[in-house]
Amino acid sequence: MTGPTTGPTTGAAEPLAAVRRRASAVLAAAGVASPERDVELLLAHVLDVRLGNLALVRSLEAPQAAELDALVARRAAREPLQHLTGSAAFRHVELAVGPGVFVPRPETELLAGWAVDRVREAGEQPVVVDLCTGSGAIARALADEVPHARVHAVELDPDAFTWAQRNLAGTGVDLRQGDLADAFVDLDGTVDVVVSNPPYIPLEAWESVAPEARDHDPHLALFSGDDGLDAIRSLVGRAAALLRPGGHLGFEHADEQGRSAPAVVVADGRWSDVRDHPDLAGRARYTTARLAR
């Protein structure tokens, strides 16, 4: 099945402004949330230029226009933008992403920043564990920003694990394939920070999930039981075993779970300083706590 195109791609070079307008209209009609920005990023990818240098480009040659047409058609079909470009920016690093791995979202950068701050405070040889690492985004950010830290990461899904291997190669991160429920038993009681972006979408919310995630992200990274909290319950228990007394836990959750996610931590009974934090849009986004001394 063929998708929509931005227009004819044969003949002479076409003014870039006209290409942008037409491509943006196609994406807007398809319901893409940020059509103009997506077109800019696709153009930068096709032209192999930095985003800021697009202002220097005046026209698009026919072969480049044809490539852009194909990418716009795929994006209009709600294929993730990052799958089309092959990369995703996350804090100060670029990650390779594609089919089979959860695409890291900007809101997770706040949780990663919290983890960076806590690890920096933890001494000369801090130990941090990233459970459900996916593409390796949080672990890679930690290794990049706190190079003296001992970073460990685990991922269950085989395809996602392959992407994490690629993104964490040469970083010194101890990456393992396995379940968060029994990961890193050799580190029990020695970890300073446990951080995670676990699956947290309720199974009943299937229809409400954006097509980019529902149809392209691995379901293992999205859905977690009837209330979306199954993985978080397991995470809280495992973190309590991994952390030293006073160690920190931080994990992401859905914006509707601003009360129910912290309640899981409180109900466990082993935690202090349980707090929930908003994202930049003011939505409840991640929970933090400390293992009671």
C-alpha positions in Angstrom: 0.0 0.0 0.0 1.4 3.4 -0.9 1.1 6.4 1.4 0.7 10.1 0.7 3.5 12.0 -0.9 4.6 15.6 -0.8 4.3 16.0 -4.5 6.2 15.5 -7.8 9.8 14.7 -7.4 11.0 14.9 -11.0 12.5 17.7 -12.9 14.3 20.8 -11.7 15.2 21.7 -8.2 12.3 23.0 -6.1 12.4 25.9 -3.6 12.9 24.6 -0.1 10.2 26.8 1.3 7.6 25.2 -1.0 8.8 21.7 -0.1 8.5 22.5 3.6 5.0 23.8 3.3 3.7 20.9 1.2 5.4 18.2 3.4 4.1 19.9 6.6 0.5 19.9 5.2 0.8 16.2 4.5 1.9 15.4 8.1 -0.7 17.8 9.6 -3.5 16.1 7.7 -2.2 12.7 9.0 -2.6 13.9 12.6 1.2 14.2 13.4 1.5 16.4 16.4 4.5 18.5 15.3 4.4 18.5 11.5 6.7 21.5 10.8 9.4 20.3 13.3 9.2 16.8 11.9 9.7 18.1 8.4 12.7 20.1 9.5 14.3 17.1 11.1 13.6 14.9 8.0 15.1 17.6 5.8 18.3 17.8 7.9 18.5 14.0 7.7 18.1 13.9 3.9 20.6 16.8 3.4 23.0 15.5 6.0 23.2 19.0 7.6 22.8 20.3 11.1 19.3 21.6 11.8 20.6 25.2 12.2 22.2 25.0 8.8 18.8 24.5 7.0 18.5 28.2 6.7 21.4 28.2 4.2 19.6 25.7 1.9 17.6 27.3 -0.9 16.3 24.4 -2.9 16.0 20.6 -3.0 17.3 18.6 -6.0 15.0 15.9 -7.4 16.8 12.9 -5.8 16.7 14.5 -2.4 13.0 15.4 -2.9 12.3 11.8 -3.8 13.9 10.6 -0.6 12.0 13.2 1.4 8.8 12.1 -0.2 9.3 8.5 0.9 10.1 9.5 4.5 7.2 11.9 4.7 4.9 9.1 3.5 6.2 6.8 6.2 5.8 9.5 8.9 2.3 10.2 7.7 1.6 6.5 8.3 2.7 7.3 11.9 6.0 5.5 11.8 8.2 7.1 14.6 10.4 10.0 13.4 13.4 8.4 15.1 13.0 5.2 13.1 13.2 7.2 10.0 16.3 9.1 11.0 17.8 6.1 12.9 18.7 8.2 15.9 17.2 9.9 19.0 18.8 12.7 21.0 18.8 12.1 24.8 20.3 14.8 27.0 23.9 15.1 25.7 24.1 11.9 23.6 22.7 10.5 20.4 21.2 7.0 20.5 20.7 4.5 17.6 17.1 3.4 17.5 14.8 1.5 15.2 12.3 -1.3 15.1 12.4 -3.4 18.2 13.3 -0.8 20.8 11.4 1.8 22.8 12.2 5.3 21.5 13.3 7.4 24.4 11.1 10.4 25.1 12.2 13.9 26.2 10.3 13.7 29.5 12.6 10.8 30.6 15.5 13.2 30.5 14.2 14.7 33.7 14.4 11.4 35.5 17.9 10.8 34.0 18.9 14.3 35.3 17.7 13.4 38.8 19.7 10.2 38.7 22.8 12.1 37.5 22.6 14.5 40.4 22.1 11.7 43.0 25.0 9.7 41.6 27.3 12.7 41.7 26.4 13.1 45.4 27.2 9.5 46.2 31.0 9.6 46.6 34.1 8.6 44.7 32.9 5.3 43.3 29.1 5.4 43.1 27.2 2.4 41.9 24.0 2.8 39.9 21.6 0.3 38.3 19.3 1.1 35.4 16.5 -1.5 35.3 14.6 -1.9 32.0 17.3 0.0 30.1 15.6 -0.4 26.7 17.9 1.5 24.2 20.3 2.2 27.0 19.3 5.8 27.2 19.6 6.4 30.9 22.6 4.2 31.4 24.4 6.0 28.5 23.6 9.4 30.0 24.9 8.4 33.3 28.1 7.0 31.8 28.5 10.2 29.8 27.9 12.7 32.6 29.3 10.8 35.6 32.3 8.9 34.1 33.6 7.8 37.5 30.4 5.9 38.3 30.0 2.2 38.0 26.9 1.9 35.8 25.0 -1.4 35.4 22.0 -1.9 33.2 19.6 -4.8 32.4 17.1 -5.4 29.6 14.8 -8.4 29.1 13.6 -8.0 25.4 16.2 -9.6 23.0 15.7 -7.0 20.3 15.9 -4.1 22.6 19.0 -5.7 24.3 20.7 -5.7 20.9 20.1 -1.9 20.5 21.4 -1.4 24.0 24.5 -3.3 23.2 25.1 -1.0 20.3 24.5 2.2 22.3 26.5 1.2 25.3 29.5 -0.3 23.5 32.7 1.2 24.7 31.1 3.1 27.6 32.1 0.6 30.4 28.5 0.0 31.3 27.9 -3.5 32.7 25.0 -4.5 30.4 23.1 -7.8 31.0 20.1 -9.5 29.5 17.5 -10.5 32.1 14.4 -9.7 34.1 14.3 -6.7 36.5 12.8 -9.0 39.2 16.0 -10.9 39.8 18.7 -8.7 38.2 22.1 -8.1 39.7 21.7 -10.2 42.8 25.5 -10.0 43.1 25.1 -6.3 43.8 22.5 -6.6 46.6 23.0 -4.1 49.4 25.8 -2.1 47.6 24.0 0.2 45.1 23.7 3.9 45.6 21.0 4.7 43.0 18.4 2.6 41.2 16.7 4.2 38.2 14.1 2.9 35.8 11.7 3.7 33.0 9.6 0.6 33.3 6.5 -0.4 31.3 3.5 1.3 33.0 0.5 1.5 30.6 -2.6 -0.4 31.7 -3.7 -3.1 29.3 -7.2 -1.5 29.0 -5.6 1.7 27.7 -4.5 0.1 24.5 -6.8 2.2 22.2 -5.6 5.5 23.8 -1.9 4.9 23.1 -0.5 7.0 20.2 0.0 5.0 17.0 3.8 5.7 17.0 4.1 3.8 20.3 1.3 1.3 20.1 2.2 0.1 16.6 6.0 0.4 16.7 7.4 0.3 20.3 7.7 -3.2 21.7 4.7 -4.0 23.9 7.0 -5.4 26.6 8.2 -1.8 27.1 4.7 -0.4 27.2 2.1 -2.5 29.0 2.1 -3.7 32.6 -1.0 -5.5 33.9 -4.5 -4.3 34.4 -3.6 -1.1 36.3 -0.2 -0.5 34.7 1.7 -1.0 38.0 2.8 -4.6 37.9 6.4 -3.8 36.8 6.6 -0.9 39.3 5.6 -3.3 42.1 8.4 -5.6 41.1 10.8 -2.7 40.7 10.2 -1.4 44.2 10.9 -4.8 45.7 14.0 -5.4 43.7 15.4 -1.9 44.4 15.0 -2.5 48.1 17.3 -5.5 47.9 19.8 -3.7 45.6 20.2 -0.5 47.5 22.3 0.3 50.5 20.5 1.9 53.4 19.7 5.5 52.4 20.1 4.7 48.7 17.9 6.4 46.1 15.2 5.0 43.8 13.7 6.9 40.9 11.2 5.6 38.3 9.0 7.1 35.6 5.2 6.5 35.5 2.2 7.6 33.5 0.8 11.1 34.2 -2.4 9.5 35.6 -0.3 7.6 38.1 0.8 10.6 40.1 -0.8 9.1 43.2 -1.0 5.4 42.6 2.7 5.0 41.7 4.0 6.7 44.9 1.4 4.7 46.8 3.1 1.4 45.7 6.3 2.7 47.3 4.6 3.8 50.5 2.7 0.4 50.8 6.0 -1.5 50.6 6.9 0.0 54.0 10.7 0.2 53.5 11.0 3.7 52.1 11.3 7.3 53.2 11.2 10.7 51.5 8.7 9.4 48.9 8.0 12.2 46.4 6.4 12.6 43.0 7.8 15.0 40.4 6.2 16.8 37.4 7.5 17.0 33.9 8.0 20.4 32.1 4.3 20.5 31.2 3.4 20.1 34.9 2.1 16.5 34.5 3.0 13.9 37.2 6.0 12.0 35.7 8.3 10.3 38.1 8.6 9.1 41.7 11.6 9.1 43.9 12.3 7.7 47.4 15.1 6.6 49.7 15.6 3.2 51.3 15.0 3.6 55.0 18.1 3.4 57.2 
